[in-house]
Amino acid sequence: MSKVRAFIAVELPRNVCLALYQAGGALSERLTKRSAVRWVPEENLHVTLRFLGDTDPKLLDRVAMSLDDIGQTASRFELQLGKLGCFPRRNNPRVIWVDLSGNLAVLEGLQAEINESLSSLGWTLESRRFHPHITFGRVKDSNQVVRANFPWGLTLDPLPVPVKHISLISSDLRPSGAVYTIKHRSQLSQD
């Protein structure tokens, strides 16, 4: 049986996706070559909590049950959009993102709990430090972006990002871009 490329994420409300899409449009205006950045489609914007990679489909049910268990004890919380940034460096940007502010300690705790839970299902513990962000652009020509002098560090409108559930999502890579499918949503408690 073929494997499923999957990840666990926080979905974003429509108004936040629209704001990021508009921010990408404004940044594109600075570029002399619009194809220098491929902007993430609105419907694919999210906060990744853990990338699972190519996963045996039989394991997805166990991951979903694990997320449900976490959701029973984790309370809902809220984040806000933060500042514009890039990976790995401003003089060689490959990924354009916006970070988050607000209840980051709660988000980091949730991510750590997911990481721990996945280790009991056979995934290795994530060794990299968790850097909560929303990727909304992938750079195809870093020289163009550097010359465009993007306003790195600019604080976006701090729109609220309510975290009411965590989602298990599959990613089908196609020539036109990734197509995401929600496999499972685990509700967080209302306490």
Salt bridges, closest charged atoms under 4 A:
GLU11 OE2 - HIS165 NE2 3.11
GLU11 OE2 - ARG185 NE 2.62
GLU42 OE1 - ARG14 NH1 2.95
ASP68 OD1 - HIS184 NE2 2.79
GLU126 OE1 - ARG50 NE 3.40
GLU126 OE2 - ARG128 NE 3.39
ASP141 OD2 - LYS33 NZ 3.12
ASP172 OD2 - ARG174 NE 2.89
